[in-house]
Amino acid sequence: MAIQPSRDVWRAIWQVTTSDGMLVVLLLSIAAGLIVTSWLPQVPSSDPAAYARWLSEAQARFGRITPTIETLGLFAITRSFGFRTLTSLLGGCLLLRLIEYSDRLRQIREEEKAWADLFPLLAHTGALLLLLGLLLTHQWGWRVDDLILQNNERIPLPGDGKWVTLSDDIRRTTHSPGVITLIEGYGPGMQISATDSTGHSLPLQTVGADPVTQLTVALTEDRYFAIPGTRLSVRLAPQSDHTTDANSSNEVRPVLVQVYQSPPGRLATETIVEEKAQVVVDDVTLMFASLPYTQLTAAFNPGRWPTGVGLVLLVIGLLGNVVWVEWCFYMREKEEA
């Protein structure tokens, strides 16, 4: 007799944790959190430049209440302890319900009742796989936006040995296994070199960089460089929208080249460069060649397969359950008639 109350307690706990009410409460709570994230911009996870942009946009949008919202954790809902707890509870609830449906399906002998439990079993299996995929992506996945690629340069990505580069056709990329890339657009770029009157190469230097004899720049904005020892500086200004869609990668984009002498900062010459050009100022010959850049997003999503399979099973389970219930009602009404 002393064991019976303990069994009743565990049975009651099981019934509560596997009940439809518990599942609905967890789903609504998580959905509410996701709705808030669609309204409040969430903090970028790792990129300092992205965080700076986010902070500037958040302060412009919310003003003086920005620190309060950040203190409440509303800018990082999906990474908060409460949201992770809800997600863990949902996973546990789905797992227990899956066990219950599996046990019921194993004991059922009638074909009609077996179908009635098979579709919920598929739906719960799909939901668990979906959660597993999201967890894998959250823990080990990443996304890098606004990558700029030119020529055949290889850019390292987060992760162990991940990389991306352009193929011979700038419309396509080559990357390490598991990486997904999406080309966002194209823009103008230049490859520049300079020589003196004797034909020797001259160094070119941008702000904060070491001098090079061949300079490659992506013209996402106006760019400047100097030619040390010659008192010459150069401005490169794209003359059209510097970011376009993926269908215009072959379009020639003119670039305004202005050469200044300093002191006193006088404009020595200017010209429009489209494909190739030479500009001579004093004893310096500048050679320009068009080298468009490709702007893309790179991502690594280790949970995409569990997520995809889970989504398919979830849809099949939910639709199958609805169709089966409607079919059962139709057959009962037909028999009663």
Secondary structure, DSSP 8 states (H G I E B T S, - for coil): --HHHHHHHHHHHHHHHTSHHHHHHHHHHHHHHHHHHHHS----SS-HHHHHHHHHHHHHHHGGGHHHHHHTTTTSSTTSHHHHHHHHHHHHHHHHHHHHHHHHHHH--SHHHHHHHHHHHHHHHHHHHHHHHHHHHHHH-EEEEEEEEETT-EEE-SSSS-EEEE-SSTT-EEE-TTEEEEEEEEE-EEEEEEE-TTS-B--BB-TTS--BSEEEEE-SS-EEEEETTTTEEEEEEESS-S-B-GGGTT----EEEEEEETTTTEEEEEEEESSEEEEEETTEEEEEEE--EEEEEEEE-TTHHHHHHHHHHHHHHHHHHHHHHHHHHHHHHHHH-
